[in-house]
């Protein structure tokens, strides 16, 4: 057994320990036909975001370190501090900015500054009206937060792989800024709610333990190729990691580079994740600030973590004027002198709002695992921890699972609408929340739509 595996093997469930091959009798490349190990049976592997293939516990388990190296932690903190300062200067020095509900939200963030005492993750959800929404909106947080309380306590978010991670320098910058590489279905066959980065997001909202290993699907050596070892600066990984190779993953199995895997570090337990569930920039005429339908990814972030994260809905106004899609030369420069408002809603009572949905999700997940027939009932909880954020194809497309995601997405959208309502906007047409309404746009995905709104992938 390799040293990397043996570091935490004593804490692994009995069904895993018993399945580890004996190094004296097992070849370096065990196969289902020659190895006595127990395997997880799934459909044959393909180069897509869904977990497939036959996964063997020796090559698909890896230990979790306590935290990234001092170099990586401070490079990330300085990046976030610099961006936060620039965003704050832009909001308050060059524009007229109003914030509602900040003291309550700030107290919540401060209470989470020590990762060892967090009890659950934090999910913030908002509308999306400008390409600069993130990071500009976090300029409303005082510099004392960015400098002190934000150390290892800042938001993680999802950024377009084809924009933010197009080159190596850009990939380093956005990764240090705690942005996760995300594929957009309009531009990549690897997009959708079951891509590797969604697994990272779900695990960031859960507890991460150094006493238990992580189950690797997307970065399994057998899927990515046994000969490939990620290294810095070719790959976006911690060059001074305690583990070799550094915790990393490809955003899809044949990605050109691998990325820092924050969900492998205990210091990222119960992290703060922000998401724009519309998945697109939506700028409405007449300052109506209505929203498009929400996509299913946000439902996974609520249903699948071990503990339901705290959920804080938000509403953004005015950043569409800063970077409107109709802007002319110089198009790349944000406009100044605009009125911007950021409103933080109250924390949701997550048990009352999502408790029934999470219960039904657990029942579906356990039934699916039992149907696979590879995990003893006594080890079900251990398996659920290991496989957190990984969904089999049968469960991904199960009609009941789809219904749960639709209902969960509707409830979180209603929560954001409630914050919008607090800003005294009239109720929007209920049909706005239905995907069928937006199918009328046809194949045109960007630009000016029939209703006068401007839409852009973002």
N, C-alpha and C positions, 0 to 999 in steps of 0.2 A: 504494500500500500504506500502511495506517495506521501511525503511529509505534509503536503498541503491538505490532503484528505485526513490524515491521522490527527491533525491539530484539534479537530472537534468531533471526531467520529464517535467518541464515547457518549456524546449527548444526542446522537442520532437515534431515531426510533428503531426498535428491534428488527422490524422487517427490512430496514435498510442495512443495518449492521450485518445481519445474517446473509444478505445478498451480495456483500462486497466480495469480489474474487480473491482468492489466495494468490499473492504475488509470485509464489514459488511454483504454482501450477498453472497460472493463467498467462497467456501471451500478452504482449504490450498492446495489442489491438484486438480485444475480445469481440467476438461476433455472436449473434444469437444462436448459431448452430454449434459453437464450440465451447461457450462459457456456461457455467452452471448458474450464473447470476439471474436474478428475477428481473423481468423486463416490464415496462409499461407499454401496452399494446395500443398503438394508434395507427391511422392510415399511413401509407408510404410518404416519405418526406418530399416536399416540393419547395421551391424557392418563393414562398409567400409568407405573410405574417402569422398564419395560424400555426399553433404547435402541432407538428406531425412527426412521424417517424417512430422508431423503437428507441426508447431512452433507457440507458443503463446507469445504475446508481453510481458507478465509479467515475465515469467521465462527465456526468451531468450534475455533480454536487461539488460545491466549493465553499471554503470558509469565508466568514465576514469579518473584516478588521474593525477596530473601534472607530477610527476616523482617518481621513486622508492625511498626508504628510503635512508638516508645518508649512512647507513651501506652497503646496496646493491650497491649503486653507487660507493662507494670507493673500495669495494671488487672487483668489476668488473674492475675498472680503474687500480688497482694495478696488477690484473691478466694480463691485456693487456699490461701494462707497463713492467712487468717482462718478458713476452713472447716476446715483441718487442725488449727488450734489448738483450735477448738471441739470437734472430734471427739476429739482427744486428752484434753481435759479430761473429756469425757463418759465415755470408756473407763476412764481411770485415776483420775478424781476421784469419779465417781458409780457406778462398777461395778467388778467384780473381773475383770480382763482378763489372759489368758495368751496369749503369742505363741510359736509354735514355728517354728524355721527362719529367723528374722528376720536374723541377722548375714550369712548367705550371700546372702539376697535383697538386703539393703541394699548389700552390696559390688557386686552386679551393677548396681544403680541408680546408684551412684556412678561406676562405670566408664563409664556412658553420659552423664555430665553435659555433655560437649562434643559437640554434634551433628555437628561436622565429622569426628570420629573414629569414630563409630558404624559398625558393619559390617552390622548387621541390626536389624530391629525387635524389640520385646518384646511378647508376648501373655500376659497373665495370665487364667486361667480358673477360675471357682469356682461352687459351688452358690449358690442364691439363696433365702434364708429370711426376709427382712424388707425392707420398703420402705425402710429406712434402711441396708441393707448398704453401699451407696455413698452418702455418703462416710464413714460411721462406720469402716469397716475400715481406712481409710488413716490414722486416728488412731494406729495402732500404729507408724507411721514417726516417728522423732524429729523435733523441731522444727528441728534443724540441717539435716535433709534438706529439709523444707518451705521453710526460709529461704534455703538456699544451693544445695544440689545439685538441688533441685526446680525451680529457675528454668529454664524452657523444657525441662524434663525430667520433667514430671508426667504422670499417666495421662490418656488420653482414654477416654471411655466413651459408651455409648448411653443416651439418656433418652427417655421416652415423649413424643411430639409433643403428644398431647392433654392432658398434665399439665404437663410442664416448660416447654412452649413455647406455653401457652395465651394468654398476654398478652405485650405488648411488654416491660414491666419484667422479668417472669419469664424471658423469652427472653434478655434481656441478661445476667441473673445466671447462668443455666446455661451460656450460651455462654462467658462469661468463666471459668466453672468447668470448661471443657473437656469439655462434654457435647454430643453430637451429636444433632440432632433425628431421632427414629426412629419410624416409624409401626407401630402394632400392628395386625395383620390383623383382630383382633376389633373394632376401633373405626374402621378406616380401609381404604378400598379400595386405598390406596397402600402397604400393608405388604408384608412378604415379604422374602426374602433378596436381591432384586435392586433394592431401592430405592436412591435416590441416596446416602443416608448410608452404605450399605455400600461404595459406591465410594470415598467419603472414607476409610473405615476401612482399606480395602485399600491405598490410596495412602499413607496415613500410615505404614504398615508397610514402605513401599518407599523407595527413594532419590528425593529431589526435587531437581531441578537447575535453576539459573537459566539454564543454557546450552541447555536444551531446553524447548519449550513444553508446555503441558498441553492435552490434547484434551477439549473440553467437549461433553458430550451433554446433560445435564440443565439446564444454564444456557445453552445455545446461544441467541443472540439470536433466531434464527428460530423456536425452540421457545417461548421465553418472551415474544416480542414485541419487535421492534426499538425500540419507543418507550419501553420500560421501562428506567430506569437506577436501580439500587439506591442508596439514600442513607441515611445515619444522621441521626436516630435512628429513622426509619420502619422501616428494615431493620437487621439485627444485623450491621453491618459496621464495619470500622476507619475512623473518620472522618478519620484523618491518614495514610492509606495512600499509599505512593509511586506506586501505580497508580490511575488513575481510569477506570472505577469500581473500587472495592476488590474484591479477590478474594472472591467469594461465590457461592452457589448456592441454588436453591429446593429444598425437600425433595421436592416434586413439581412438575410444570410450571406449575400454576395456584395455587401456594401464595400466601397473603396477604402473606407477607414472605420476604425472602431472608436467608440466614445466612452468617456468616463461614466461609470455606473454608480450613481449616488445611492441606489437602493441596496448596495452591498456594505454600507457603513452604518454602524450602530448610532453614530452621531446624527444621522438623518432620520432616526425613528420619529414617527408621527410628525412629519414635516408639514410645511405650509405649501399648498399647491394652488395656483390660480389658473382658471380656464375661461376662455371665451367660447361658450357652447354653440354660438351661431356658426362658428368656423369660417365666417366671412365678414368682411367689413360691410356695414349696411348704413348708408347715409340717406336719410329721408328728407323730402321737401317740406318746407314750412315748419321746420324744427319740431316735427311731430315725435321724433325719437321712438317710433314703433320698432319692434324687433322681428327678425325672421324666426323660423322654427329652430329649436335646439337639437343638436345631434346627440347620438347615443353615448358618446364617450364620457360625458359627465355622469351618466347613470352608472357606468362601471366604477367610477371613482367614489360613488356613494354606496353601491351595493356590495362591492367585493372586498374592501379593506376589512381586517379582523374586527375592528371597532369602527362604528360609523364616525366619520370626521365631523368636527364642528363645521357648520356651513354658514357663511356670511354672504348674503346677496349684496350686490353693489349696483350703482347706476351712474353712468358717465354722460356728461353733456358738454358740448363745446369743442371737444378735440377734433370734431369733423370740420370745424372752421379753420383749425390750424393746418390740417392736411386734407383739404377737400379734393375729391377725385377730379374736379373741374379746374383745379389750379393751373395757372400758366407759368411761363418762364419767370424766375428760375424754379422749376417744378420740384427740385430736390430740397428746397429750403422751406422749413415750416414757417407759417405766418405768425405774426405777433400781434399783441393788442387785442386779443380775443377774450371773451368771458367763458371761463371753464368752471364746471361744477362737478365735484365727485361726492357721491352720497353713499355712506356705509349703512346698510340695514342692520337690524338686530340679529343676533345669532338665532338660528332656527332651533326649535325643540325637535331635535333629530329623531328621537324615539317616537314622538307623536306623528311626525311628518313622514318618516321613512321606515319605521320599525316593522310594520306589516310587510312591506316590500322586501326588506332584508331577510325576514324570517322565511318568506316564500323562496327567496333566492337560495338560502342555505339548504332548504329541503330539495330544491331542484339539483343543486350541486352535489349533495350527498347521494341522491338517487342516481345521478349520472356516474359518479365514482363507483358505486356499487354495481351498476350495469357493466362497467368496464371489467370488473371482477379481479382486480389485481391488488387491492388493499384490504387487509382484514378490518372488520368493523371496529376492533379495539384500537386501531391505529388511524382511524379516520381523521381525528383532530390534528394529529401530527402531519398527515398528508396535506390537509388543508393549509397548514402553515407553510409547508415547503412549496406547494404549488400556487401560492397566492398570486393572483393576477394572470394566471395561465388558464385559458379556457379551451376545452376540447372542441372539435368541430361540431360534434353532436349537440353540445350545450350552447355553442355560439349561435346556432340556427334553430334551436328548439323553440316552437311557437310560444310556449309559456314564458321562456326567457325573454323573447322579443317583446311580449306584452308587458313584462315587468320593466324593461328598459324604457318603453314608451311611456308608461305611467310615471316612472321616476323622473324622466325628463320633463314631463308635463308639470309635475309638482315643483321642480326646481325653477322652471320658467315662471310659474305663478308667483314664486317667492321674489324673483327679480321684478316682475310686474308690480308687486306690492310696493317695492321701493320706488318704482316709477310713479305709482299712484300718489305716494307721499310728496312727490314734487309737483302735484296738482295738474298732471296731464290727464286728459280724458281717457277713459278705458278704450283700448284698441279693439279692433274687430277680432272676435274669438278665432276666426279662421286663420289669422296670422300665425298661430301656433301649429298649424297643420302642414305637414310636408306637401300634401296634395295641392295646397294653395300655391306653393312656389313652383310646382312642376309646370305651371302655366307659362313660366318664363321661357320654357323650351331649352334648346341646347346652348343658348347664349348665357354664359356664366358671369360675365363682367361687363361693366359699363352702365349706361342708363337703361332702366327698365321701363315697362309700360306705365307703371304707377308713378313715375317720376323720380324714384329712388335710384341711388347709385350703389352698385355692388362691386366688390373686389375681393378676390381670394386673399385671405390674410390670417 
